Amino acid sequence: MLPRHLQAHIATLLRHFPCIAVNGVRQSGKTTLLSALPGDWRRFDMESAADRAQVLADPELFLRLHPQGVVIDEAQLAPPLFPALRVAIDGQRGLKGRFVLSGSSSPELARNVAETLAGRIGLAELAPLSLAEAYRLPASPLYELLARRPAPQDVVAAGAPRLDLRQVLEHWFQGGYPEPWTSDNAEFRRLWHRNYLDTYLMRDIGALFPNLNRDRYRQFIQLLCNLSGAILNNAEIARSLGVSEPTVRDWLAIAHGTYLWRHLPAWDRSPHKQLVRHPKGWLRDSGLLHRLLQIPDADALASHPLAGRSWEAYAGELLLRGFAAAGIQATPSHYRTRGGAEIDLVLAGEVGTLPVEIKLGATIEARSLRALAEFVAAHDCPLGLVINNDKKPRLLTERIVSIPAAAL
């Protein structure tokens, strides 16, 4: 089993909540992770007809017979279970760590959690492998440090790279789905990614949205590959596909809700009146993006026209996966003005307001920091962050630090 940094956060949630839910894209490793829970747990898979029948024949009776130590996989497929869970939890409200739910498709699961189990459940998301996880390293200390809103000099001290550039580029090209990392066979990895999208469309999307035109939706996903990391204009997407804008909005919500796409709203907490209000987004796994773009290897990726935007999405996801695994709230958005000033990622939450600029190269030109420096000053941020491929972390200005992606 590849080590998963989310394990510690799951243990924390189990100490504080009677029920937890672990969400994430299909094949991110949820079942494997939950099989390693300490203690005695019985697992029931809602994709198994026998398990589903056992649980749903009489959910309240099932939970009376199994009052704790129960893992329900793909819980979104068992809506009648949620009211019975609420009754079971409220019957022994002080007892923690009783039930674990997992789900691959968040819209249905999130709705049931919000409507039925609010205040009774802790939530965690398991993403595909981070850079450190892929190479079996412990979590970077940077995430806990950034949550304490440190001095820039402290970030420099903690930001030394832990891997070499070739390893970073391989993970960028390959992406983080665990199964391809279990094989060195390039043909297997290529076929796995190609068949993964078919499985995603046929199983998750088909089951949740039976009226969806899958052929058109596949065209939509292919279009999103070329828009990954770019500002989105729903009207232009609708014209390209010959569908309505509401359809595009629905499809984007499906892609985001099933963890294929990361929706990044525009930053709106600025006194600046000339902000671009359109959202942007990116495919969440770089390996899937590169396979859909038919990029054959890491060397070809480096010279691809979309390499810069792909790297932006990749490094942004590394940050977000690291904070999520540590249980640290960091809500993402993007910042852009009509005058052209742009910041790739703005994080808000337990990290305060943290603007992040992402560069594929190793060197930073001073003029490229202007928007970041102005944002830091205007919003009185203690820190601005640059992620790049330098050999070491650097203090670029009094409040702007660059750290290599190899440190994440």
C-alpha positions in Angstrom: 0.0 0.0 0.0 1.3 3.4 -0.9 1.4 5.7 2.1 -1.4 8.3 2.1 -1.0 11.5 4.0 -4.8 11.7 4.7 -4.6 8.9 7.2 -3.6 11.1 10.1 -6.5 13.5 9.4 -9.0 10.6 9.1 -7.8 9.4 12.5 -8.4 12.9 13.9 -11.9 13.1 12.4 -12.8 9.7 13.9 -11.9 11.0 17.4 -14.3 13.9 17.1 -17.3 12.7 14.9 -19.5 9.6 15.1 -19.4 9.4 11.3 -17.0 10.5 8.7 -17.2 10.6 4.9 -14.2 10.1 2.6 -14.9 11.4 -0.9 -12.8 11.4 -4.0 -12.5 10.6 -7.6 -12.9 6.9 -8.6 -9.6 4.9 -8.4 -8.0 7.5 -6.0 -7.4 4.7 -3.5 -10.3 5.1 -1.0 -11.0 1.4 -0.6 -7.4 0.6 0.0 -7.0 3.5 2.4 -10.1 2.5 4.4 -9.0 -1.1 4.6 -6.1 0.0 6.7 -8.2 1.7 9.4 -7.0 0.5 12.8 -9.5 -1.7 14.8 -12.3 -3.9 13.7 -14.3 -2.7 10.8 -16.9 -4.4 8.6 -17.1 -3.2 5.0 -20.2 -3.1 2.9 -19.9 -2.2 -0.8 -23.1 -0.6 -2.3 -21.9 -1.7 -5.7 -22.3 -5.3 -4.5 -25.9 -6.5 -5.0 -25.6 -8.7 -1.9 -24.2 -6.0 0.4 -26.7 -3.5 -0.9 -29.6 -5.8 -0.3 -28.4 -6.5 3.2 -28.1 -2.9 4.1 -31.2 -1.5 2.5 -33.7 -4.3 3.3 -34.2 -2.5 6.6 -31.5 0.2 7.2 -32.6 0.9 10.8 -32.4 -2.8 11.7 -29.1 -3.1 10.0 -27.6 -0.3 12.0 -29.0 -1.7 15.3 -27.3 -5.0 14.4 -24.1 -3.1 13.4 -24.0 -0.1 15.8 -20.3 0.7 15.1 -17.2 -0.3 13.1 -19.1 -0.1 9.8 -17.6 1.1 6.4 -20.1 1.8 3.6 -18.4 2.1 0.3 -20.0 4.1 -2.5 -22.6 5.4 -0.1 -24.2 7.7 -2.7 -25.8 4.6 -4.1 -27.8 4.0 -0.9 -29.9 7.2 -0.2 -32.3 5.4 2.2 -29.4 4.7 4.5 -28.9 8.3 5.5 -32.1 8.9 7.6 -31.4 5.6 9.4 -27.8 6.8 10.1 -29.1 10.0 11.7 -31.4 8.0 14.0 -28.5 5.6 14.9 -26.1 8.5 15.6 -28.6 10.5 17.7 -29.3 7.4 19.8 -25.7 7.5 21.0 -24.6 11.0 20.2 -21.5 11.0 22.4 -20.0 7.9 20.9 -17.4 8.8 18.2 -15.8 6.9 15.4 -18.7 4.6 14.6 -19.3 4.8 10.8 -17.3 5.6 7.7 -18.8 6.4 4.4 -17.0 6.7 1.1 -18.1 8.0 -2.2 -16.8 8.6 -5.7 -19.4 11.1 -6.9 -20.0 13.9 -4.6 -23.2 15.5 -5.8 -25.5 12.8 -4.4 -23.4 12.1 -1.4 -23.0 15.8 -0.5 -26.7 16.4 -0.8 -27.5 13.5 1.6 -24.9 14.6 4.0 -26.0 18.3 4.0 -29.7 17.4 4.4 -29.5 14.5 6.9 -26.2 14.4 8.7 -25.2 18.0 9.1 -23.3 18.5 12.4 -22.9 14.7 12.8 -20.2 14.0 10.2 -16.6 15.0 9.4 -15.6 15.3 5.8 -12.3 14.4 4.0 -11.3 14.2 0.4 -8.8 11.7 -0.9 -7.2 12.9 -4.1 -4.9 10.9 -6.4 -1.3 10.6 -5.2 0.6 13.8 -4.5 4.2 14.2 -5.6 5.5 13.1 -2.1 3.1 10.1 -1.9 4.1 8.8 -5.3 7.7 8.6 -4.2 6.8 7.4 -0.7 7.9 10.5 1.2 6.2 11.9 4.3 4.1 15.0 3.9 5.9 18.2 3.4 6.2 20.4 6.5 5.3 23.4 4.4 1.5 22.9 4.7 1.3 23.0 8.4 3.8 25.9 8.4 1.8 28.0 5.9 -1.3 27.5 8.1 0.5 29.3 10.9 1.0 32.3 8.6 4.8 32.3 9.0 7.5 34.8 8.3 8.8 34.6 4.7 12.2 33.5 6.1 10.7 30.5 7.8 9.2 29.4 4.5 12.6 29.6 2.8 14.1 27.5 5.6 11.4 24.8 5.1 11.3 24.8 1.3 14.3 22.8 0.3 13.5 20.3 -2.5 13.2 16.7 -1.6 13.2 15.2 -5.1 15.1 15.9 -8.3 13.7 17.6 -11.3 13.3 14.4 -13.4 11.1 12.9 -10.7 8.9 16.0 -10.6 8.5 16.0 -14.4 7.6 12.3 -14.4 4.9 12.8 -11.8 3.6 15.8 -13.7 3.4 13.8 -16.9 2.1 10.6 -15.3 -0.4 12.1 -12.9 -1.4 10.7 -9.5 -3.8 7.8 -10.0 -2.3 5.0 -7.8 -2.7 2.0 -10.1 -0.5 3.2 -13.0 2.2 3.9 -10.3 2.2 0.2 -9.4 3.6 -0.7 -12.9 6.7 0.4 -14.9 5.0 -0.7 -18.1 4.4 2.4 -20.3 1.8 0.5 -22.4 -0.2 -0.4 -19.3 -0.2 3.1 -18.1 -1.3 4.4 -21.5 -4.2 1.9 -21.7 -5.2 2.4 -18.1 -5.8 6.2 -18.6 -7.6 5.6 -21.9 -10.0 3.1 -20.3 -10.4 5.1 -17.1 -12.4 7.8 -18.9 -14.6 5.2 -20.4 -15.2 3.7 -17.0 -15.8 7.2 -15.6 -18.4 8.0 -18.2 -20.1 4.6 -18.2 -20.3 4.0 -14.5 -20.3 7.2 -12.4 -21.8 9.7 -14.9 -24.1 7.2 -16.5 -25.5 6.0 -13.2 -25.9 9.5 -11.7 -27.2 11.2 -14.8 -29.0 8.5 -17.0 -30.3 11.2 -19.4 -26.9 12.6 -20.2 -25.8 12.3 -23.8 -22.5 10.6 -23.2 -21.1 11.2 -26.7 -21.6 14.9 -26.4 -20.3 14.9 -22.9 -17.2 13.2 -24.0 -16.7 16.0 -26.6 -17.2 18.5 -23.8 -14.5 16.8 -21.7 -12.1 16.8 -24.7 -12.8 20.6 -25.2 -12.1 21.2 -21.5 -8.6 19.7 -21.9 -7.8 22.5 -24.3 -9.3 25.1 -21.8 -7.6 23.7 -18.7 -6.0 26.6 -16.9 -7.8 29.2 -19.0 -10.6 31.7 -18.3 -13.9 30.1 -19.2 -16.6 31.7 -21.3 -19.7 29.5 -21.2 -21.2 31.2 -24.3 -18.2 30.4 -26.4 -18.1 26.8 -25.2 -21.8 26.4 -25.9 -21.3 27.7 -29.5 -18.4 25.3 -30.1 -20.5 22.3 -29.0 -23.9 23.5 -30.4 -25.6 23.3 -27.0 -27.1 25.9 -24.7 -25.3 27.8 -22.0 -27.4 26.2 -19.2 -26.3 22.8 -20.6 -22.6 23.9 -20.4 -23.2 25.1 -16.8 -24.8 21.7 -15.9 -21.9 19.8 -17.5 -19.3 21.9 -15.7 -21.1 21.2 -12.4 -21.1 17.5 -13.2 -17.3 17.5 -14.0 -16.5 19.5 -10.8 -18.9 17.4 -8.6 -17.3 14.1 -9.7 -13.8 15.4 -9.1 -12.7 15.5 -12.7 -12.6 19.3 -13.0 -11.5 21.9 -10.5 -13.8 25.0 -10.6 -12.0 28.2 -9.7 -14.3 31.2 -9.2 -12.9 34.7 -9.7 -11.6 36.4 -6.5 -14.2 39.0 -5.4 -12.8 40.4 -2.2 -10.8 43.2 -3.7 -11.6 46.9 -3.9 -10.4 46.8 -7.5 -13.4 47.5 -9.7 -11.9 46.2 -12.9 -11.8 42.5 -12.0 -12.5 39.8 -14.6 -15.5 37.9 -13.2 -15.4 34.8 -15.3 -14.3 31.6 -13.6 -11.5 29.4 -14.7 -10.7 25.8 -14.0 -8.5 22.8 -14.8 -8.5 19.1 -15.1 -7.6 17.9 -11.7 -5.2 15.1 -12.7 -2.4 16.0 -15.0 -1.9 12.5 -16.3 -5.4 12.2 -17.5 -5.1 15.6 -19.2 -1.9 14.6 -21.0 -3.4 11.3 -22.2 -6.5 13.1 -23.5 -4.2 15.6 -25.3 -2.3 12.6 -26.7 1.1 13.7 -25.4 3.3 10.6 -25.6 5.9 11.3 -22.9 7.5 13.8 -20.5 9.9 15.1 -23.1 7.1 15.9 -25.6 5.2 17.5 -22.8 7.9 20.0 -22.1 7.6 21.5 -25.6 3.8 21.2 -25.9 1.9 24.5 -26.5 -0.2 23.9 -23.4 2.7 23.0 -21.1 2.5 26.2 -19.2 -1.2 25.9 -18.4 -0.8 22.2 -17.6 2.0 23.0 -15.1 -0.1 25.7 -13.5 -2.9 23.2 -12.9 -0.4 20.5 -11.7 1.3 22.7 -9.1 -2.0 24.2 -8.0 -3.3 20.7 -7.4 -0.2 19.8 -5.4 -0.8 22.6 -3.1 -4.5 21.9 -2.7 -4.0 18.2 -2.2 -1.4 18.9 0.5 -3.6 21.2 2.4 -6.6 18.8 2.1 -4.5 15.9 3.4 -3.5 17.9 6.4 -7.1 18.9 7.1 -6.3 22.6 6.5 -9.0 24.7 4.8 -7.7 26.5 1.7 -10.5 27.6 -0.6 -9.1 28.4 -4.1 -9.9 31.2 -6.6 -8.1 33.1 -9.3 -7.4 36.8 -9.7 -7.4 38.8 -12.9 -8.0 42.4 -13.8 -9.2 43.8 -17.1 -5.8 45.5 -17.3 -4.1 42.1 -17.5 -2.8 41.7 -14.0 -3.2 38.1 -13.0 -2.5 35.8 -10.1 -2.8 32.0 -10.8 -4.2 31.0 -7.5 -5.5 32.8 -4.4 -6.1 30.6 -1.3 -8.3 31.7 1.5 -9.1 30.1 4.9 -6.9 28.9 7.6 -3.9 30.0 5.5 -5.3 33.6 5.6 -5.1 35.1 2.2 -2.3 33.5 0.3 -1.7 34.5 -3.4 0.3 32.0 -5.4 2.0 32.5 -8.8 3.1 29.4 -10.6 6.0 29.3 -13.1 7.3 26.3 -15.1 10.8 27.7 -15.4 13.5 28.0 -12.8 14.1 31.8 -12.9 11.8 34.6 -12.1 11.9 38.0 -13.9 11.3 40.9 -11.6 8.5 42.4 -13.8 6.6 39.1 -13.6 6.1 39.7 -9.9 4.4 43.0 -10.2 0.8 41.7 -10.0 1.7 39.5 -7.0 3.5 42.3 -5.2 0.6 44.7 -5.7 -1.9 42.1 -4.5 0.2 41.4 -1.4 0.4 45.1 -0.6 -3.3 45.9 -1.4 -4.6 43.0 0.8 -1.9 43.2 3.5 -0.9 39.6 2.9 2.0 38.4 5.2 3.3 36.3 2.3 3.1 35.8 -1.5 4.2 32.5 -2.9 5.9 31.5 -6.2 6.0 27.8 -7.2 8.7 27.1 -9.8 11.5 24.6 -10.7 14.4 26.4 -9.1 17.1 24.4 -7.3 16.4 26.0 -3.9 13.9 28.3 -2.2 14.6 32.1 -2.4 13.4 35.3 -0.7 12.5 37.3 -3.8 11.2 40.4 -2.0 10.5 41.3 1.6 7.2 39.3 1.5 7.5 37.1 -1.6 9.1 33.7 -1.5 9.8 31.2 -4.3 9.9 27.5 -3.5 10.6 24.6 -5.9 7.7 22.3 -6.7 10.1 19.5 -5.6 9.6 20.7 -2.0 5.8 20.0 -2.0 
